[in-house]
Amino acid sequence: MLRPYLYILPTFFFLFIFTHWPILRTFYVSLFKWNLATPKREYVGLANYAQAWSASVFWEVLGNNILFAAGTVPLTLAIALALALLINQKIRGLAMYRALLFYPTMIPMAAAAMIWLWILTPNYGLLNYYGKWFGLPDIHWLGDNKLAIWALVLVGVWKRVGYYMVIYLAGLQVIPEHLYEAAIIEGAGPWQRFWRVTFPLLSPTTFFVAVMAVIDSFQAIDQVYLMTSGGPGNSTNLFIFYIYQHAFRFFDMGYASAVSAILFLILLGLTILAFRMLHRRVHYA
């Protein structure tokens, strides 16, 4: 009875060291006032959580992240599914199309951010340059309080859609072909085959992708750090960048740990909610 557990013991060991222990440590540190400039820690209980609750910037960051998630998740999933359906067809040059669509995922976010900074730059940026052809005014995409977050949404969708496309493609390729043949015999058109056969059988894939995309949207920091630094006026300040600011710019590890713990609880709550509300609609057969 003990031997099977001995085989997986190394996996559990590394899982505890690199996942569970940091989580527990974060909750522990969040109970202290600890500035790295003064190594001595002072126990303050839930004071860091109360500070976050009363901080207007914290609620602004939460609102920004919800808006970012609401923009990236549905759009990414819809485009990823559409692209997966397209490249699941038997067409010439299919391997090249798949490589081109997946390529943005392989680009490091630092390089991708530099590319999009050039595209979104006012006056001579690629987007404004071609926009002038259609009589559009010159727009400072990353300098406008209302537009900057949507510019980050655009970059996030472009960067991640290829990854989720591959997952959807894997889901499409395990759907039995005889189900489509039966649907065609019954007179079902392309749209009916999608809604009656493809989409229900993709529900496990969609469920997995949706949960992962939501978690991913609350972990975005690269494009924020490189493109906007949370500005203008905190309009693009997201959770992880907010935590980074307090941990490594203000050296307030206690408060940063408290916000990290809040983020962990938010993501845990969203995941449990997804399993409670959506999992019953998933078809595994």
Beta strands, then each sheet from edge to edge (+ up, - down):
strand 1: 32-35
strand 2: 38-43
sheet 1: 1+ 2-
end
